[in-house]
Amino acid sequence: QEARGYFKQANAIYETNRDKLRERLQALPKSLDPRKDADLYKERDQLRSDYVQTQFVSAMISYETARSHQPGSRKHKEGLKQAEQAFGNVAEKYRKRVAGLTAILFQGRCRQESQDLKGALTYFNDLLELPDNETALRRLKTSALVGASTCWLDEPIDQPESAIEYGASWLKKERPDERSDTEWHQLKVLVGRALLQKSDEERGSSKSRMRADARRFALD
C-alpha cells in the first residue's frame, strides 16, 4: 500500500512534467532549419526525447503499480490491462524510437503476467524481427527472446522446439561485450531447458547429444 502511494506521487510529477514539455514544444516554431536555427533545432530534439520518455515512465509506473497487487487478483489484472494500454499509446506514436519498441516489450510482459501467453507472444514475436546491428535493438531483441522462450516452455504452449530454433540461432550471434549480460545468460539457460525438455522425446545417441548440448548452454 505504501509503495502504491509513492507510485501515485511519482506519476503525478511525471504527468506535470509531460504537460510542461508539451507546452514548450508547442511554443517552438513549427518549421526549423538545422543550420540557421541550430540551437532551437537541438532544443526541440531534446524536448521531444524528454517528452517521449515521460510518457514511457508514466506507463512503467502503471506497470509497477499493478505488480504491487497480489498476482491473479482483480486489481492486479486490471492494473496490468491499464499498463498495457499505456504502453500501447507509446508504441503506437513512437514505434520508430527505442522507447516505442521497449513499450511493445512491456506490452508483452503485461500479457505474460496476466497468464495470456499467446497474447504475450504476439508482442515478443514482433520484436524478434528487429535488425541485429544496433546495440539498443540487440538488447531489446534478447529481452523479447527471453520472454518468448519462457512462454514457449510453459505448459499451455509447450513448444520447446521454438525456443531451441530461435534461441540457439541468436546465441550464435553473441558479441564479446554481451557475454556478461544477464539476459544472455537467461537465454542460454532457457535454451538448455528446452533441449532437456525436447530430449525426453528422443532415444539413444540423439537423446544423449541433446542432453550434452543442454549442459553446455546452461554452463556457458
N, C-alpha and C positions, 0 to 999 in steps of 0.2 A: 504493500500500500504506500509506504514512504517513497519507494523508488518511482512509482507511478506519479506521485506528486512532483518529483524532480523532473520527470519526463514532460509533464504538463507545463511546468515553468519554462523549461528549455524550448519547447515547441512554440510557446508564446513569444519568446525572444527571437527565434528564427523567423517567425511569421512577420514580426515587426521589421526585422532586417530586410526580409524579402520585399516588403512593401516599399521601404525606403530605396532599395536598389532599383525597383521598377520605376519609381518616380524620377530617380536620377537618370535612368536610361531614357525615359520619355522626354526629359528636358534637353537631351542632346540633339543636335541636328540630325535629320533623317539620312542625309547624304554627306559622307565624309571622304575626302581624298587622302589616301595613305601617305602621300608625300606632303601635300600642302597643310594637312591637318594631322600631322604625325602624332602629336601629344594627345589630342582628343580621340584619335583613332585607337591609340593604345589604351586610353582610359576606357573607351567603350568596350573593347575586347575583355578587359579585366572585369568590368561591371557585369558583362554578360556571363562570364565564367562564374563569378560570385553568385549571380542570380540563380543560375542553374544549380549550383552547389547548395544553396539554402533550401531549394525545393527538394533536393535529394535527401538532405539531412532531416528535413521535416518528415519525409517518408520513412526514414530509418528510425526516427523517434516513435512513429506509429507502430513500426515492426517490433521494436524493443518493448513498447508498452504492452502489445499483445502477448509477447513471450513472458511477461511478468505474471500473467494469469496461469492458473492451473491448466496444464496441457489437456486438451479434449473438452474443456469446459465451454459453456456458451460464450462467455466473454473472450476466451482465447480464440475461438473460431471466428467470432465477429470481428475481433481486432485484426486477425490475420487477413480477413477479407478486405477490411478498410485499408490496411497497409498495402495489399496487392493493388488496390485501385490507385493509391497514391503513387506507388512505383510505376503503375501503368501510365499515369499522366506524364511523368518524367520521361518514360521510354518513348511515348508517342511523339512528344515535342522535340526530344533531343537524341534521337537514335544515332545520329552521326557523331555524337560526343561519347566519351568514355562513361560519363555519368549516366547517360541514357541506356547504354549497353549494360552497365552494372545494375541498373534498375530492373532490367529483364532477368538478370541472375537472381535478384531478390524476389521477383515475382515467382520464380520457380521455387525458391526456398519457402515462400509463404504457402504455396500449394503442397509442398513436401511435408511441411509441419502440420498441415491440415489433413494429412494422410491421403491426399489426392495425387497419387504418384503418376498417373497417366497425364494429369494436367501439368504437373511439375516437369515431366519430360518434354512437353511441347515447348516450354521456355528454355530448358537446358539445351535441347537439340538445336534450337535456333542459334545459340551461341557457338555450337560446335562447327558452324560454317564460317566462323571468323578467320581471317588470314593469319599466317604464322609469323609474320615478320616483325611486328611491333611488340615491345616488351609488355606494355599495358594490356594489349589484346591477348597475348600469350597467357598472362596471369588469369584473365577472365575465362579463357578457353579451358584452362586447367581446373579452375573452380567449377565451371559448368560440368566438366567431365567427372569430377569428384561427385557432384550432385547426381548426375545421370547414372553413374556406376552404382551409387548407393541405392537408387531406385531399381535398377536392373537386378540387383542382388536380393532385393526384398521379395518376400514370398508371393505377394499378389502379382508381381510382374514376372519374376523368376526367369530372367534372360541373361545368365552369366556369359553366354557367347557374345553378347553385345559389349559387355564390359571388357572382355578379352580382346575383341576385334578393335574397338576404338581406343581402349586404354593402352594396350601393348603398342599399337601403331604410334600413338602420341608420345609414349615414353622413349621411343627410338629417336625422337627429335629433341630430347632433353639437352639443354646447353650447360656448360660447366658452371655458370653462375646460378643455375637453378637447382643444383644437386642438394643444396641445404634448405631449399624451400619446403615448408611444412606440407603444403598441399600436393607437391610432387611425391613426397613420402606417403601421404594418404592414398594417392592414386596407385602407387606400387603395391601397397597392402591390399587395396580393393581388387586389383588385377590378380594378385596372389590368391585371394579368397575365391574369386571367380574360377580360377584354374582348379582349385581344390574341389569346388562345388561341381564343376563340369567333369572332373576326373572320376567322380562316382559313377558316371555312365560308361566309363571305359574299362578295358581289361588289358592284362599283360603289359607289354612294353609301352603301349600308348598311355596307360594309366600311370606307370612309373615316371615317364617323361613329363607328363603334365604336373605331377606332384613335385618333381625336381624343379621345374620352372616356377612353380608356386613358391617354393622355398627361396629360390633365387630372387624373385621380386620382393618378397617380404623382408629379406635380409640385406638387400642392396642399400 
